[in-house]
Amino acid sequence: MAWLLRDGVVLASLEVAGSARARTRGLLGRDSIEGALLLRPASSVHTIGMRFPIDVAYCDRDLMVLGTVTMARNRVGRPRRRARAVIEAAADTFAHWDLQPGQQLEVQG
């Protein structure tokens, strides 16, 4: 089990989709997610066929947040320049975390 941290504080449990197959599947077929999902490498995502809206954080290779967006179901996101990783969580999660562009994230475990 991995953890997503900001400034040494645990934000959530983290699933890491490191293989091409895991990245392609992402959150498809799920009714929800506890914690977050890290897609690496990735510069864009879609919600086609998903059962719930999600928050998306576009991050650089060092997991610095470049931008965030909430995506409704059945949408296609544009690729984000300089993004090398994407973090997905249930919609409104990032507001609870107060996640903002410019913040540095870390994976532990």
Secondary structure by P-SEA (a helix, b strand, c coil): cbbbbccccccbbbbbcccaaaaaaccccccccccbbbbccccccccccccbbbbbbbbcccccccbbbbbcccccccccccccbbbbccccccccccccccbbbbbcc
